[in-house]
Amino acid sequence: MANGSQETWKENLNNTMICPECKELPPNLKEEFASGDMVCGSCGLVLGDRIVDTRSEWRTFSNDDQGNDDPSRVGDGANPLLNGSQLQTSIAFNDGANGRSRDLHRAQNKATHDKSTKTLLAAYKELGAFCDSISIPPNVAGYAKHLFKKVDDAKAFKGKSQDTIIAGCLFIACRQLGVPRTFREIFALTKVSKAEIGRIFKALEKFFDSENRKKKVMAEEAGELVNTEDDYVAKQSVDPKALCNRFCNQLGLNFRITTISQNIAERADKVGSLAGRSPLSIAAACIYTASHLMGQPKSPKEISGVAGVSDGTIRTAYKLMYPMREQLIDTEWLGEGKGDLGALPAA
């Protein structure tokens, strides 16, 4: 370079996006943040997607804004299972040796203490622990918490203990979402008596039905459409077919025996051979029949261990089924020597 004031040449390493159709320079590109697309302003060709909006956010999503333009949107999303705004701070407990933050922490807890939220959190924790202990799906735990929140909001069943209401909500949630549990299983889990579970179950069903009617009347008076998605719909008692599936898994029986026991339970319901018997004894007797039929016999004592009924009850139900065995058993199950009708124990 002859002149030292002149800058040295540098290669331009900047990447420039140009529309391949228009090839304009400088390009006429538009960022559509609503759809997340990078679009050519001249021909409309989409050059990129999933564009992140880096602009400032000046909207408020608070329902309790009351005209206060607060653009802040920090913190976790609101939990519909808890009360209040849930946007609060907490003072750190440990700041060394002077203990000042500990005093501030205690003072804040006294000022912001919400007994209802504390009760809800304790109930939710208990429901989650119950569901985890017997491998109930998370959606059942969520639905049981939702039912408990409804009861708590209405301040219903004040004379009932919280453990009883938790047991009733868990029983209803299991039945509603297709993973039914019996009174005996809920009793073994929650230590609430079967009679008490039965009473709170009936009372909860009446309560949820009355809540549905109230919501419908209020919507009609306001001239609004009735949203029935969240309505409680009562379901029939436990289906022995669903119990057969679970009990066979616990006994280690194969899929074919499980399917046959379910079909026998369905046919027994149509024939009426076990009318008036409990779903537990029906499921146990059907498993006993199917296991002997397919050459993997299980004794009444083994089945009673998972079904929760006595072996004498299973034998009694089987005696009622045995005279109608030809109506309950499909001849296709006996084909190719897979099943043997003569293997069934004589009643």
GIHU-V323897 format. One record per backbone hydrogen bond with DSSP energy under -1.0 kcal/mol. CO is the residue of the C=O (numbers start at 1). NH is the residue of the N-H. E is the energy in kcal/mol with one decimal. If there is no record, write none. Layout:
# GIHU-V323897
co->(CO & CO)
nh->(NH & NH)
e->(E & E)
This chain:
# GIHU-V323897
co->(3 & 19 & 28 & 30 & 32 & 32 & 36 & 37 & 38 & 38 & 39 & 40 & 45 & 48 & 65 & 68 & 79 & 99 & 100 & 101 & 102 & 103 & 104 & 105 & 106 & 107 & 108 & 114 & 115 & 116 & 117 & 118 & 119 & 120 & 121 & 122 & 123 & 124 & 125 & 126 & 127 & 128 & 129 & 131 & 137 & 137 & 138 & 139 & 140 & 141 & 142 & 143 & 144 & 145 & 146 & 147 & 148 & 149 & 150 & 151 & 157 & 161 & 162 & 163 & 164 & 165 & 166 & 167 & 168 & 169 & 170 & 171 & 172 & 173 & 174 & 182 & 183 & 184 & 185 & 186 & 187 & 193 & 194 & 195 & 196 & 197 & 198 & 199 & 200 & 201 & 202 & 203 & 204 & 205 & 206 & 207 & 208 & 209 & 210 & 211 & 212 & 213 & 214 & 215 & 216 & 217 & 218 & 219 & 239 & 240 & 241 & 242 & 243 & 244 & 245 & 246 & 247 & 248 & 254 & 255 & 256 & 257 & 258 & 259 & 260 & 261 & 262 & 263 & 264 & 265 & 266 & 267 & 268 & 272 & 274 & 278 & 279 & 280 & 281 & 282 & 283 & 284 & 285 & 286 & 287 & 288 & 289 & 290 & 291 & 292 & 293 & 299 & 300 & 301 & 303 & 304 & 310 & 311 & 312 & 313 & 314 & 315 & 316 & 317 & 318 & 321 & 322 & 324 & 325 & 330 & 335 & 340 & 341)
nh->(6 & 23 & 41 & 39 & 36 & 37 & 51 & 32 & 47 & 48 & 30 & 44 & 40 & 38 & 68 & 70 & 82 & 103 & 104 & 105 & 106 & 107 & 108 & 109 & 110 & 111 & 112 & 118 & 119 & 120 & 121 & 122 & 123 & 124 & 125 & 126 & 127 & 128 & 129 & 130 & 131 & 132 & 133 & 136 & 140 & 141 & 142 & 143 & 144 & 145 & 146 & 147 & 148 & 149 & 150 & 151 & 152 & 153 & 154 & 156 & 160 & 165 & 166 & 167 & 168 & 169 & 170 & 171 & 172 & 173 & 174 & 175 & 176 & 177 & 179 & 186 & 187 & 188 & 189 & 190 & 191 & 197 & 198 & 199 & 200 & 201 & 202 & 203 & 204 & 205 & 206 & 207 & 208 & 209 & 210 & 211 & 212 & 213 & 214 & 215 & 216 & 217 & 218 & 219 & 220 & 221 & 222 & 224 & 243 & 244 & 245 & 246 & 247 & 248 & 249 & 250 & 251 & 253 & 258 & 259 & 260 & 261 & 262 & 263 & 264 & 265 & 266 & 267 & 268 & 269 & 270 & 271 & 272 & 275 & 277 & 282 & 283 & 284 & 285 & 286 & 287 & 288 & 289 & 290 & 291 & 292 & 293 & 294 & 296 & 295 & 340 & 303 & 304 & 305 & 307 & 308 & 314 & 315 & 316 & 317 & 318 & 319 & 320 & 321 & 322 & 324 & 325 & 328 & 329 & 333 & 338 & 343 & 344)
e->(-1.2 & -2.4 & -3.9 & -3.1 & -1.8 & -1.7 & -2.3 & -3.0 & -3.3 & -1.3 & -3.6 & -1.7 & -2.4 & -2.8 & -1.7 & -2.0 & -1.9 & -1.5 & -2.2 & -2.7 & -2.2 & -2.4 & -2.5 & -2.1 & -2.1 & -1.8 & -2.5 & -1.9 & -2.3 & -2.3 & -2.6 & -2.0 & -2.2 & -2.8 & -2.2 & -1.9 & -2.6 & -2.6 & -2.1 & -2.3 & -2.3 & -2.2 & -1.9 & -2.9 & -1.0 & -1.3 & -2.4 & -2.0 & -2.5 & -2.1 & -1.9 & -2.2 & -2.2 & -2.3 & -1.7 & -1.9 & -2.5 & -2.6 & -1.7 & -1.8 & -1.2 & -1.7 & -2.5 & -2.2 & -2.2 & -2.6 & -2.4 & -2.2 & -2.3 & -2.5 & -2.1 & -1.9 & -2.7 & -1.9 & -2.3 & -2.3 & -2.4 & -2.3 & -1.3 & -3.0 & -2.4 & -2.3 & -2.4 & -1.9 & -2.6 & -2.2 & -1.9 & -2.2 & -2.6 & -2.1 & -1.9 & -2.2 & -2.8 & -2.0 & -2.2 & -2.1 & -2.0 & -1.8 & -2.3 & -2.4 & -2.0 & -2.4 & -2.5 & -2.1 & -2.2 & -2.3 & -1.7 & -2.9 & -1.4 & -2.4 & -1.6 & -1.5 & -2.8 & -2.5 & -1.5 & -1.8 & -1.7 & -2.3 & -1.9 & -2.6 & -2.4 & -2.6 & -1.9 & -2.2 & -2.6 & -2.0 & -2.0 & -2.5 & -2.6 & -1.5 & -1.5 & -2.9 & -2.2 & -1.1 & -2.0 & -2.1 & -2.4 & -2.3 & -2.3 & -2.2 & -2.1 & -2.3 & -2.2 & -2.6 & -2.5 & -1.6 & -2.3 & -2.0 & -2.5 & -1.0 & -2.3 & -2.1 & -2.4 & -1.1 & -2.5 & -1.8 & -1.6 & -2.2 & -2.1 & -2.3 & -2.2 & -2.2 & -1.4 & -1.3 & -2.4 & -1.4 & -1.8 & -1.6 & -1.8 & -1.2 & -1.8 & -1.3 & -1.3)
